[in-house]
Amino acid sequence: MIQPTLQALCDPTRRQIVKLLIKGPRTAGEIAERFDISSPAISRHLSVLREASLVEANRDGKCIIYSLCPDPLEDLGDWLREILTENR
């Protein structure tokens, strides 16, 4: 199940969002502040990351808080280590 992870991470903006969320949960507004693109574009990126199970969204009043889901990244890391080990 690494294909959805790879597809989601092929975009540099989504990779930056993942790096930002490594530091802790953020609201959509806090995430959008870090980029020079529109809020709807950030929402689309967050949707792709959610569909790939890389982030989860939880409502807190009017805000949606996004947090990183590490399992897909760990699966990708395991796969990469396996590939590197086989090639030695």
FENPE-V856818 format. One record per pair of residues at least 12 apart in sequence whose C-alpha atoms are under 7 Angstrom apart, sorted by the first residue. I is the first residue (numbers start at 1). GAP is how many residues later the second one is. D is the distance in Angstrom with one decimal. If there is no record, write none. Layout:
i;gap;d
I;GAP;D
I;GAP;D
//
This chain:
i;gap;d
2;70;7.0
2;73;6.9
2;74;5.9
4;48;5.2
5;47;5.7
5;67;6.4
8;40;6.2
8;41;6.0
8;44;6.5
14;31;6.1
18;50;6.9
21;46;6.0
21;47;5.6
22;46;6.4
24;43;6.7
25;40;6.3
25;41;5.4
25;42;4.4
26;39;5.5
26;40;5.4
26;41;6.7
27;36;6.5
27;37;5.6
27;38;4.4
27;39;5.9
28;36;6.4
28;37;6.7
28;38;7.0
53;16;6.7
53;19;7.0
54;14;6.0
54;15;5.0
54;16;6.8
54;18;6.3
55;12;5.4
55;13;4.5
55;14;5.1
56;12;6.5
56;13;6.6
//
